[in-house]
Amino acid sequence: MAAPLLQAQVDIDAPVTTVWALVSDLNRMPQWSPQCRLMKALGGPPRQPVRVSKAARFLILLRYAFI
């Protein structure tokens, strides 16, 4: 049996460039993902916005809640 397809949609009243700048800065992931406790870029300068790229490497600390 195939897994059900889950979808969600949110309308954001902001320009696409503004939204993309926020969600593509991976250092900010803990601010908008409740499961992500820490996301740190490996091999890059600290405290700069880390953007999505094929060569980017990260250390990610997640919190899992089991019910």
C-alpha positions as CSV (number, residue, x, y, z in Angstrom):
1,M,0.0,0.0,0.0
2,A,1.3,3.4,-0.9
3,A,1.9,6.0,1.8
4,P,-0.7,8.9,1.8
5,L,0.3,12.1,0.1
6,L,0.4,14.9,2.7
7,Q,0.3,18.5,1.5
8,A,0.1,21.9,3.1
9,Q,-0.1,25.5,1.8
10,V,0.6,28.8,3.4
11,D,0.1,32.2,1.8
12,I,2.7,34.7,2.9
13,D,2.2,38.4,2.3
14,A,5.8,39.2,1.4
15,P,7.9,39.3,-1.8
16,V,9.4,36.0,-3.0
17,T,12.9,37.4,-2.6
18,T,12.3,38.2,1.1
19,V,10.8,34.8,1.9
20,W,13.6,33.0,0.0
21,A,16.3,35.0,1.8
22,L,14.8,33.8,5.2
23,V,14.2,30.2,4.4
24,S,17.4,29.6,2.4
25,D,19.5,30.9,5.3
26,L,20.1,27.5,6.9
27,N,21.5,28.9,10.1
28,R,18.0,30.1,10.9
29,M,16.4,26.6,10.5
30,P,16.0,26.2,14.3
31,Q,13.8,29.3,14.3
32,W,11.2,27.8,12.0
33,S,11.6,24.0,12.4
34,P,10.6,22.7,15.9
35,Q,12.5,19.5,15.4
36,C,15.8,21.2,14.6
37,R,17.7,22.2,17.7
38,L,21.0,23.2,16.0
39,M,22.3,23.5,12.4
40,K,25.9,24.5,11.9
41,A,27.7,24.8,8.6
42,L,30.9,22.8,8.4
43,G,34.0,24.3,6.8
44,G,32.6,27.9,6.3
45,P,33.0,31.2,8.0
46,P,30.8,31.4,11.1
47,R,27.9,33.9,11.5
48,Q,27.4,34.5,7.8
49,P,24.2,33.5,6.2
50,V,24.6,29.9,4.9
51,R,22.9,29.4,1.6
52,V,21.6,26.3,0.0
53,S,24.2,24.8,-2.4
54,K,25.3,21.4,-3.6
55,A,28.6,21.6,-1.8
56,A,27.2,22.7,1.6
57,R,27.8,20.4,4.5
58,F,26.1,20.7,7.9
59,L,26.0,19.3,11.4
60,I,22.3,19.0,12.4
61,L,21.0,18.2,15.9
62,L,17.4,17.1,15.9
63,R,14.9,16.5,18.7
64,Y,12.6,13.6,18.2
65,A,9.4,13.2,20.2
66,F,8.1,9.7,20.4
67,I,4.4,9.2,21.1
